[in-house]
Amino acid sequence: MRYIRRFDSLNIHDIALVGGKNASLGEMIGSLKKLGVKVPEGFAVTAEGYRAFVNHNGFEPKIRALFEGVDIVNIEELSRCGEAVRTLMLSGEMPEELKNEILKAYREMESEYAMASVDVAVRSSATAEDLPDASFAGQQESYLNVRGETMLVEHVKRCFASLFTDRAISYRHSRGYDHFAVALSVGVQKMVRSDLASSGVMFTIDTENGSENLILINSIYGLGENIVGGRVNPDEFYVFKPTLREGKVSILKRQLGSKALTMRYDERHHTVNLATPKKLQERFSITDDEVATLARYAMIIEEHYTAQAGEYRPMDIEWAKDGQSGELFIVQARPETVQSRRMGENILEQYHIVSDRPRNVLAVGKAIGEKIGSGKVKIIRSPHESDRFNEGEVLVADITDPDWEPIMKKASAVITNRGGRTCHAAIVAREIGVPAIVGTGNATEVLREGDEVTVSCAEGENGNVYAGLLDFEIKQTDLGTLPPTKTKLYMNVGNPEIAFKVAKLPNDGVGLARMEFIVTQYVKVHPMALVDKAKGKTAGDEEAVVEAMKGYDDPKRFFIDKVAEGVGMIAAAFYPKSVIVRTTDFKSNEYKHMNGGFAYERDEENPMIGFRGASRYYSQEYREAFLWECEALARVRDEMGLTNVKVMLPFVRTPEEGKKAIAVMNEAGLVQGKNGLEVYAMCEIPANVILADRFLEIFDGYSIGSNDLTQLVLGVDRDSALVSSVFDERNEAVTRMLSMAIRACKERGKYIGICGQAPSDYPEITRFLVQEGIDSISLNPDSLLKMRQVVSEFEG
């Protein structure tokens, strides 16, 4: 046939013929099907078919006339022009030869599937789209669940006309593409009945920080249009690629989305959005096994396209689960175009709020990008209100999609009620470099038009909208000019949400990953409340436990999943560098204030030297919770394959306590020496220094906790403002202790590092530690670059 090509006859070199989308489908069917990647069959109406349609109706001179003198940047003029062109094209007649070939190919599909009137997806595929330097995703239209010959021909024509949507015209204009150098192919693909199951998108690169080691998967119930249209907040999963290559599935994150709407078909084959039942909203829309299958598909696709391109090629992929067969299908794959363009850049750009004004948070959502913007709020309900929007204002909307791109280009920041990291609004915001916060839930209600706000995407996974115009700075660092150091410079990292961001700083690993942050932010309830819940007992604060466990039925699995995700995220961000995880070191007063904590904690006069650290681990009051914690760490190392994790026990008062705590670890399968596991002790009690010879028979090394060591050497409660002037890590008694600890480890060939606050605050302490021969210094991320210079100059 002249104008039709079956997908299985196409490959990636056919972009000029059938556009990027259809060429990619053909490539996958031809090359990846044998590797297990499932792709629905179909055919493409070629770009020549589009040109035949245009020429048959004599459209080109008429369209050129409509464009003449139009200011594309003027949104009103753009809208009038786009509508006129589309109306013209929809009035056109389909050439008889083209129409007959479309129908013939469709009948062949009916025969192949032994079905009358096969339901198909009719998708646009522009000949310039999905190139490595530009994403045309969503610029043209796609139509789902099209049935019957008449409807098929009509929807092919609609796709042709959609080459001139307002957003497509604006996009091409902004990137210098000639409107008439781009043609449109149409893909006709058998529908996957995801309306009865789930669907989503995935990226083989982290969309926010550009890490090549992550696969991001978003999932919802029903048709995937709700994700790309930003109408729902999806479930979110991160999978770690390096260990996946080794056959170990590391799901670093499972975040439950609200999934408030489910798009399905009605009896007339029209799409309808229905409210998702609450019970389903509180469950993940795909299983861990399905996450693993999708991640493997993503790896196969990325590796294939990388080999084809001869250079690394991260991918943007759409998938769907068939509710009738239960099979997972890939329905689209295209090169990712934002982070991939930034690869190889050696300039680190960091945004920081420096204002000392109070930070009053007005709204919170998912941060898109890592920038900060500010300005006056302008609430826009529809792109048709674009004339109300002024340059430099903060765009606030329920949702945005590519139709809003002309407005978004004028905004200092974008905020939406709905949408996830992979919706079109997020994709466009990244591409044009505008900070955006999506999925706030209530931005259009809580923000008032005309108010001045600061929109910060520079504080981790969540973006914050602050009242007022807060001062912020932008620091640029040329990583290529940073001096090397002989002493290893680690970082203190507690928050998994910023791990991949701070991992871009020059570092040798993590010297302190605090388990406390993971428990408070990911688990959110007292661990013993979950232990009791698992035993069928009434847990302390039952309501808070049930709320925290949303999406889970098993308290133990919930706890282990969440701890493993938090630790795994930090370990993956720095893999294969060492990540030293300190097990929980809450004090009784801190535990008490956790949800459910009052039922499990006693009052102590001085919790700082009370029931904490190793003493808890083997006690009857807490032993079971520590076993769960150790099982989670064993999962990270043994099942997820993140063997760069090392374990550190805090506040070990005696060698006997160390042995008892390690015995509990062994019981949980976290065995010293297994898969190279090293177990350190915090050196933070004078006894750790005085009896170092005995402690180091049990442990593989020390990490000095200078805060507690200073407190106990000087007899100063570090929480007391009354004696705060006496607390000083530079006191000679403290520095002598530091020197003794370093010497004891060096004499025995054991690891010695420091993870306390002192070297982050005092250059003289950093120089002293280097002089004494310490193996590593672990610093706060904001002190790392400054202290690297100090260490390099001193070593110099």
VEXTI-43755 format. One record per residue (C-alpha): residue in three letters; x, y, z. Coordinates in steps of 0.2 Angstrom, whole numbers. Example, Ala and Ser with C-alpha at 12.3 -4.5 7.8 and 13.67 -1.06 7.14 Angstrom:
<nodes>
   nudren       u       v       w
      ALA      62     -22      39
      SER      68      -5      36
</nodes>
This chain:
<nodes>
   nudren       u       v       w
      MET       0       0       0
      ARG       6      18      -4
      TYR       1      27      12
      ILE       1      13      25
      ARG      14       4      34
      ARG      12     -10      47
      PHE      21      -7      63
      ASP      31     -23      61
      SER      38     -17      45
      LEU      45      -1      53
      ASN      61       4      63
      ILE      69      19      71
      HIS      76      25      55
      ASP      58      28      48
      ILE      55      45      58
      ALA      54      55      42
      LEU      41      43      35
      VAL      30      39      51
      GLY      36      51      64
      GLY      45      47      80
      LYS      31      39      90
      ASN      27      26      76
      ALA      45      23      71
      SER      48      19      89
      LEU      33       7      90
      GLY      39      -2      75
      GLU      57      -3      82
      MET      50     -11      98
      ILE      39     -24      89
      GLY      53     -29      78
      SER      68     -29      90
      LEU      61     -30     108
      LYS      46     -42     106
      LYS      58     -57     107
      LEU      66     -50     123
      GLY      49     -51     131
      VAL      43     -33     129
      LYS      25     -33     124
      VAL      19     -20     112
      PRO       1     -19     104
      GLU       1     -22      85
      GLY      -6      -9      72
      PHE      -1       1      57
      ALA       4      19      53
      VAL      -4      31      40
      THR      13      39      34
      ALA      18      57      32
      GLU      15      55      13
      GLY      -4      51      18
      TYR      -4      68      27
      ARG       3      77      12
      ALA      -9      69       0
      PHE     -23      75      11
      VAL     -16      93      12
      ASN     -12      93      -7
      HIS     -29      85     -12
      ASN     -38      99      -3
      GLY     -26     113      -8
      PHE     -23     118      10
      GLU      -5     124      11
      PRO      -8     141       2
      LYS     -23     144      13
      ILE     -14     140      29
      ARG       0     151      24
      ALA     -12     165      21
      LEU     -20     162      38
      PHE      -3     163      47
      GLU       2     179      38
      GLY       5     193      50
      VAL       0     183      65
      ASP      10     187      81
      ILE      12     169      88
      VAL      17     176     105
      ASN       1     185     107
      ILE     -10     172     114
      GLU     -26     179     107
      GLU     -20     180      90
      LEU     -12     162      91
      SER     -29     155      97
      ARG     -39     163      82
      CYS     -26     157      70
      GLY     -25     140      77
      GLU     -44     138      77
      ALA     -46     144      59
      VAL     -33     132      53
      ARG     -41     117      61
      THR     -58     121      55
      LEU     -51     122      38
      MET     -43     105      39
      LEU     -58      97      47
      SER     -69     103      32
      GLY     -57      94      20
      GLU     -61      78      10
      MET     -51      62      13
      PRO     -43      56      -4
      GLU     -51      40     -10
      GLU     -35      30     -11
      LEU     -29      35       6
      LYS     -46      31      14
      ASN     -47      14       5
      GLU     -30      10      12
      ILE     -34      15      30
      LEU     -49       3      29
      LYS     -40     -11      21
      ALA     -27     -11      35
      TYR     -41     -10      48
      ARG     -49     -25      41
      GLU     -33     -34      41
      MET     -32     -30      60
      GLU     -50     -37      62
      SER     -45     -53      54
      GLU     -29     -55      64
      TYR     -38     -53      80
      ALA     -53     -62      74
      MET     -64     -48      80
      ALA     -77     -37      71
      SER     -74     -18      74
      VAL     -57     -19      83
      ASP     -56      -5      96
      VAL     -41       5      92
      ALA     -31      20      98
      VAL     -28      33      85
      ARG     -12      43      89
      SER      -3      58      81
      SER      15      56      77
      ALA      24      71      70
      THR      39      68      59
      ALA      50      80      70
      GLU      44      73      86
      ASP      53      63      99
      LEU      70      69      94
      PRO      83      69     107
      ASP      83      88     108
      ALA      64      92     108
      SER      49      83     115
      PHE      33      85     105
      ALA      24      74     117
      GLY       6      80     119
      GLN       7      94     106
      GLN      -5      84      94
      GLU     -20      74      98
      SER     -23      56     102
      TYR     -40      47     102
      LEU     -44      32     112
      ASN     -57      17     110
      VAL     -61      22      92
      ARG     -72       8      84
      GLY     -78       6      66
      GLU     -73      11      49
      THR     -82      28      49
      MET     -76      33      66
      LEU     -58      28      61
      VAL     -57      39      45
      GLU     -64      54      55
      HIS     -52      52      69
      VAL     -37      51      57
      LYS     -43      67      49
      ARG     -44      75      67
      CYS     -26      70      70
      PHE     -21      78      54
      ALA     -29      94      60
      SER     -21      93      77
      LEU      -4      97      69
      PHE     -10     115      71
      THR     -16     115      90
      ASP     -12     131      98
      ARG       1     122     109
      ALA       9     114      94
      ILE      10     130      84
      SER      18     139      99
      TYR      30     125     103
      ARG      36     124      85
      HIS      38     143      84
      SER      48     144     100
      ARG      60     131      94
      GLY      62     137      77
      TYR      53     123      68
      ASP      45     127      51
      HIS      27     123      52
      PHE      27     117      34
      ALA      43     106      36
      VAL      34      95      49
      ALA      21      82      43
      LEU      10      71      53
      SER       9      52      53
      VAL      -6      43      62
      GLY      -3      27      72
      VAL     -18      15      73
      GLN     -15       3      88
      LYS     -25     -10      96
      MET     -32      -4     112
      VAL     -26     -11     128
      ARG     -41     -12     140
      SER     -32      -2     154
      ASP     -49       6     158
      LEU     -52     -10     167
      ALA     -35     -11     176
      SER     -21       2     177
      SER      -9      12     166
      GLY       5      25     168
      VAL      21      32     162
      MET      39      29     167
      PHE      56      37     164
      THR      73      29     164
      ILE      81      44     172
      ASP      76      54     187
      THR      66      68     180
      GLU      71      80     194
      ASN      90      77     198
      GLY      95      69     182
      SER     101      53     190
      GLU     104      39     177
      ASN     103      26     190
      LEU      84      28     193
      ILE      68      22     185
      LEU      53      32     189
      ILE      36      24     187
      ASN      19      32     189
      SER       3      22     190
      ILE     -16      26     191
      TYR     -32      16     188
      GLY     -40      17     171
      LEU     -34      25     156
      GLY     -17      35     157
      GLU     -24      51     150
      ASN     -27      56     168
      ILE      -9      56     171
      VAL      -3      65     156
      GLY     -17      78     158
      GLY     -12      81     176
      ARG     -30      77     183
      VAL     -25      64     196
      ASN     -10      62     208
      PRO      -3      45     204
      ASP       6      32     214
      GLU      25      34     212
      PHE      39      21     212
      TYR      57      22     211
      VAL      68       7     205
      PHE      87       7     206
      LYS      95       2     189
      PRO     112      -5     194
      THR     106     -18     206
      LEU      92     -22     194
      ARG     105     -27     181
      GLU     112     -39     193
      GLY      95     -47     195
      LYS      90     -39     212
      VAL      74     -28     212
      SER      77     -12     223
      ILE      61      -3     225
      LEU      68      13     233
      LYS      51      21     235
      ARG      33      17     235
      GLN      22      33     237
      LEU       3      31     237
      GLY      -6      44     226
      SER     -24      49     229
      LYS     -29      43     211
      ALA     -46      52     214
      LEU     -53      49     196
      THR     -53      33     185
      MET     -56      36     166
      ARG     -66      22     159
      TYR     -77      19     143
      ASP     -96      20     144
      GLU    -108      10     134
      ARG    -106      22     119
      HIS     -87      19     119
      HIS     -85      37     126
      THR     -72      40     139
      VAL     -79      45     156
      ASN     -70      50     172
      LEU     -78      42     188
      ALA     -74      44     206
      THR     -62      31     212
      PRO     -69      21     227
      LYS     -60      26     243
      LYS     -54       8     246
      LEU     -45       8     229
      GLN     -38      25     232
      GLU     -29      18     248
      ARG     -21       4     238
      PHE      -7       4     226
      SER     -13       2     208
      ILE       0     -10     204
      THR       9     -24     213
      ASP      28     -25     217
      ASP      29     -39     205
      GLU      22     -28     191
      VAL      33     -13     196
      ALA      48     -25     194
      THR      41     -31     177
      LEU      39     -13     171
      ALA      56      -9     177
      ARG      64     -23     167
      TYR      55     -18     152
      ALA      61       0     154
      MET      79      -7     156
      ILE      78     -17     140
      ILE      71      -2     130
      GLU      84      10     136
      GLU      98      -2     133
      HIS      91      -5     115
      TYR      89      13     111
      THR     106      17     118
      ALA     115       4     108
      GLN     105      11      92
      ALA     111      29      96
      GLY     129      25     101
      GLU     127      36     116
      TYR     117      35     132
      ARG      98      38     128
      PRO      86      39     143
      MET      68      35     138
      ASP      51      42     142
      ILE      39      27     141
      GLU      20      25     142
      TRP      13       8     148
      ALA      -4       0     151
      LYS     -11     -16     159
      ASP     -25     -25     150
      GLY     -39     -29     163
      GLN     -45     -44     153
      SER     -28     -53     151
      GLY     -18     -45     165
      GLU      -4     -42     153
      LEU       7     -27     154
      PHE      10     -18     137
      ILE      22      -4     132
      VAL      11       8     121
      GLN      24      22     118
      ALA      43      25     120
      ARG      52      41     116
      PRO      69      49     121
      GLU      68      59     137
      THR      73      77     132
      VAL      76      88     147
      GLN      88      80     159
      SER      97      71     144
      ARG     102      88     137
      ARG     110      93     154
      MET     121      77     155
      GLY     139      81     155
      GLU     137      99     163
      ASN     150     102     176
      ILE     142     117     184
      LEU     132     114     200
      GLU     118     127     202
      GLN     111     128     219
      TYR      96     139     225
      HIS      95     144     243
      ILE      83     155     253
      VAL      93     167     263
      SER      80     178     270
      ASP      78     179     289
      ARG      60     183     288
      PRO      48     169     295
      ARG      43     156     283
      ASN      25     154     283
      VAL      20     139     272
      LEU       4     142     262
      ALA       4     126     251
      VAL      14     110     248
      GLY      16      99     233
      LYS      28      90     222
      ALA      43     100     217
      ILE      47     101     199
      GLY      65     106     196
      GLU      76     113     209
      LYS      74     132     207
      ILE      65     146     217
      GLY      53     159     209
      SER      43     173     217
      GLY      30     185     212
      LYS      11     190     213
      VAL      -2     176     212
      LYS     -13     176     197
      ILE     -26     162     197
      ILE     -31     157     180
      ARG     -45     145     177
      SER     -43     142     158
      PRO     -30     146     144
      HIS     -43     157     137
      GLU     -40     169     152
      SER     -22     171     146
      ASP     -24     190     143
      ARG     -26     192     162
      PHE      -9     185     165
      ASN       7     197     166
      GLU      25     193     164
      GLY      33     188     180
      GLU      17     183     190
      VAL      15     166     198
      LEU       3     155     188
      VAL      -9     146     200
      ALA     -22     134     192
      ASP     -31     118     195
      ILE     -21     109     182
      THR     -11     114     167
      ASP      -7     105     151
      PRO       3     109     135
      ASP     -11     121     130
      TRP      -5     132     144
      GLU      13     133     138
      PRO      12     151     131
      ILE       6     157     148
      MET      19     146     157
      LYS      33     154     148
      LYS      28     171     155
      ALA      27     164     173
      SER      40     166     187
      ALA      33     150     194
      VAL      18     138     192
      ILE       7     130     205
      THR      -7     117     202
      ASN     -19     108     213
      ARG     -17      92     203
      GLY      -4      82     194
      GLY      11      71     197
      ARG      29      72     192
      THR      26      65     174
      CYS      10      75     169
      HIS      12      86     154
      ALA      13     102     165
      ALA      28      95     174
      ILE      36      90     158
      VAL      33     108     150
      ALA      39     117     166
      ARG      55     107     166
      GLU      58     110     148
      ILE      56     129     149
      GLY      65     130     165
      VAL      51     137     176
      PRO      50     130     194
      ALA      33     122     197
      ILE      24     114     212
      VAL      11     101     206
      GLY      -2      91     216
      THR      -5     104     230
      GLY     -23      99     232
      ASN     -29     116     237
      ALA     -18     130     229
      THR     -33     139     221
      GLU     -42     139     237
      VAL     -28     144     249
      LEU     -19     157     238
      ARG     -26     174     235
      GLU     -24     183     219
      GLY     -12     198     220
      ASP      -3     191     236
      GLU      16     190     234
      VAL      23     172     237
      THR      39     163     235
      VAL      39     146     227
      SER      53     135     232
      CYS      58     119     223
      ALA      75     119     231
      GLU      71     109     247
      GLY      69      91     242
      GLU      55      81     235
      ASN      42      93     241
      GLY      40     111     235
      ASN      34     124     247
      VAL      24     140     243
      TYR      29     153     256
      ALA      20     170     260
      GLY      29     185     254
      LEU      45     188     243
      LEU      59     179     252
      ASP      77     183     247
      PHE      86     169     239
      GLU     103     167     231
      ILE     109     156     216
      LYS     127     148     219
      GLN     136     141     204
      THR     151     129     207
      ASP     162     123     193
      LEU     165     105     199
      GLY     180     103     188
      THR     190     116     198
      LEU     187     108     215
      PRO     204     102     223
      PRO     206      83     227
      THR     209      78     245
      LYS     218      63     253
      THR     206      62     268
      LYS     189      55     263
      LEU     176      68     264
      TYR     159      60     268
      MET     142      69     271
      ASN     129      68     284
      VAL     112      64     276
      GLY      96      60     285
      ASN      83      65     273
      PRO      81      52     258
      GLU      71      65     248
      ILE      87      75     245
      ALA      99      61     244
      PHE     101      61     225
      LYS     102      80     225
      VAL     116      81     237
      ALA     125      66     230
      LYS     129      78     215
      LEU     141      87     227
      PRO     159      80     226
      ASN     160      67     240
      ASP     167      50     245
      GLY     151      43     253
      VAL     139      45     268
      GLY     147      45     285
      LEU     131      47     294
      ALA     113      42     288
      ARG     102      45     303
      MET      88      32     305
      GLU      78      43     316
      PHE      73      54     301
      ILE      67      39     291
      VAL      56      33     306
      THR      48      50     309
      GLN      45      54     291
      TYR      41      37     283
      VAL      34      27     297
      LYS      27      41     307
      VAL      22      31     322
      HIS      31      23     337
      PRO      38       6     331
      MET      31      -3     346
      ALA      13       2     341
      LEU      16      -7     325
      VAL      23     -22     334
      ASP       7     -23     345
      LYS      -4     -20     330
      ALA       4     -35     322
      LYS       0     -46     337
      GLY     -18     -41     336
      LYS     -16     -30     352
      THR     -23     -12     353
      ALA      -9      -1     347
      GLY      -5      16     356
      ASP     -15      29     345
      GLU     -24      16     334
      GLU     -31      30     323
      ALA     -13      36     319
      VAL      -7      19     316
      VAL     -21      15     303
      GLU     -18      32     295
      ALA       1      29     293
      MET      -2      11     286
      LYS     -13      17     272
      GLY     -10       5     258
      TYR      -4      -9     269
      ASP     -13     -23     279
      ASP       3     -30     287
      PRO      11     -18     300
      LYS      28     -28     299
      ARG      28     -27     280
      PHE      24      -8     281
      PHE      38      -4     294
      ILE      51     -15     284
      ASP      46      -7     267
      LYS      47      10     273
      VAL      63       9     282
      ALA      71      -1     268
      GLU      65      12     256
      GLY      72      27     266
      VAL      89      18     269
      GLY      89      11     251
      MET      86      29     243
      ILE     101      36     252
      ALA     112      20     248
      ALA     107      21     230
      ALA     110      39     228
      PHE     129      36     233
      TYR     131      19     227
      PRO     144      11     226
      LYS     152      23     239
      SER     150      18     258
      VAL     135      23     267
      ILE     136      22     286
      VAL     118      20     293
      ARG     116      24     311
      THR     102      13     319
      THR      89      23     329
      ASP      95      34     343
      PHE      79      42     349
      LYS      78      47     367
      SER      63      42     378
      ASN      56      60     377
      GLU      58      60     358
      TYR      50      43     356
      LYS      36      49     368
      HIS      30      63     356
      MET      29      51     341
      ASN      11      45     337
      GLY       7      32     350
      GLY      23      35     360
      PHE      14      39     377
      ALA       9      21     378
      TYR      27      14     377
      GLU      39      27     385
      ARG      42      31     403
      ASP      47      48     410
      GLU      65      51     413
      GLU      74      65     422
      ASN      88      65     410
      PRO      84      56     394
      MET     100      62     386
      ILE     110      49     397
      GLY      95      37     399
      PHE      86      23     389
      ARG      94      26     372
      GLY     105      18     359
      ALA     111       0     362
      SER     103      -1     379
      ARG      86      -2     370
      TYR      90     -14     357
      TYR      92     -30     368
      SER      79     -24     381
      GLN      62     -32     382
      GLU      53     -15     380
      TYR      60     -12     363
      ARG      69     -28     356
      GLU      56     -33     344
      ALA      56     -16     335
      PHE      75     -17     334
      LEU      73     -34     326
      TRP      62     -27     313
      GLU      74     -12     310
      CYS      88     -25     307
      GLU      77     -35     295
      ALA      74     -19     285
      LEU      93     -16     284
      ALA      96     -34     279
      ARG      84     -32     265
      VAL      93     -17     259
      ARG     109     -26     258
      ASP     104     -44     253
      GLU      88     -43     243
      MET      90     -25     236
      GLY     109     -28     233
      LEU     115     -12     241
      THR     130     -19     250
      ASN     138      -2     251
      VAL     127       0     267
      LYS     137      -2     283
      VAL     129      -1     301
      MET     134       9     316
      LEU     127       7     333
      PRO     125      22     344
      PHE     128      25     363
      VAL     136       8     366
      ARG     141      10     385
      THR     150      -6     387
      PRO     158     -20     377
      GLU     145     -31     384
      GLU     131     -20     377
      GLY     139     -21     360
      LYS     139     -40     360
      LYS     121     -41     365
      ALA     116     -28     352
      ILE     125     -38     338
      ALA     117     -54     344
      VAL     100     -46     340
      MET     106     -41     323
      ASN     112     -58     319
      GLU      95     -65     324
      ALA      87     -54     311
      GLY      99     -60     298
      LEU     110     -44     298
      VAL     126     -53     301
      GLN     143     -45     303
      GLY     155     -50     289
      LYS     140     -57     278
      ASN     142     -49     261
      GLY     156     -39     268
      LEU     145     -30     281
      GLU     155     -19     293
      VAL     148     -14     310
      TYR     155       2     318
      ALA     151       9     335
      MET     148      28     338
      CYS     163      34     348
      GLU     153      46     359
      ILE     156      41     377
      PRO     172      43     387
      ALA     172      24     390
      ASN     173      21     371
      VAL     189      30     371
      ILE     196      23     387
      LEU     192       5     383
      ALA     195       7     364
      ASP     205      -9     364
      ARG     190     -19     370
      PHE     177     -11     360
      LEU     188     -13     344
      GLU     189     -32     347
      ILE     170     -32     344
      PHE     168     -18     331
      ASP     176     -14     314
      GLY     179       4     318
      TYR     173      20     326
      SER     164      35     320
      ILE     166      49     332
      GLY     150      58     338
      SER     158      75     344
      ASN     141      82     351
      ASP     139      68     364
      LEU     157      66     367
      THR     159      84     371
      GLN     144      84     382
      LEU     150      69     392
      VAL     168      75     393
      LEU     164      92     399
      GLY     148      87     409
      VAL     137      99     400
      ASP     119      95     395
      ARG     120     101     377
      ASP     101     104     377
      SER     103     117     391
      ALA     104     135     387
      LEU     110     139     404
      VAL     127     131     402
      SER     128     132     383
      SER     143     144     384
      VAL     154     130     391
      PHE     150     118     377
      ASP     164     119     365
      GLU     171     105     354
      ARG     188     114     353
      ASN     191     112     372
      GLU     207     103     375
      ALA     199      89     385
      VAL     189      85     370
      THR     203      87     357
      ARG     214      75     368
      MET     199      62     367
      LEU     198      64     349
      SER     217      61     347
      MET     216      46     358
      ALA     202      38     348
      ILE     210      41     332
      ARG     227      33     338
      ALA     218      18     345
      CYS     210      14     329
      LYS     226      17     319
      GLU     236       5     330
      ARG     223      -9     327
      GLY     220      -5     308
      LYS     202      -1     311
      TYR     192      12     302
      ILE     190      29     311
      GLY     180      44     305
      ILE     170      58     313
      CYS     151      62     309
      GLY     148      75     323
      GLN     145      93     320
      ALA     162     100     325
      PRO     171      99     308
      SER     156     107     299
      ASP     157     122     311
      TYR     176     124     314
      PRO     189     124     301
      GLU     202     122     315
      ILE     194     106     321
      THR     195     100     303
      ARG     213     104     301
      PHE     216      96     318
      LEU     208      80     313
      VAL     217      79     296
      GLN     234      82     306
      GLU     229      67     318
      GLY     227      56     302
      ILE     208      53     303
      ASP     202      42     289
      SER     186      52     285
      ILE     177      68     290
      SER     158      68     287
      LEU     151      85     285
      ASN     134      93     283
      PRO     131      96     264
      ASP     131     115     266
      SER     149     114     273
      LEU     156     101     261
      LEU     163     113     248
      LYS     170     125     260
      MET     179     112     271
      ARG     185     103     255
      GLN     195     119     252
      VAL     201     119     270
      VAL     207     101     269
      SER     215     102     252
      GLU     225     118     258
      PHE     231     109     274
      GLU     236      93     265
      GLY     244     103     251
</nodes>
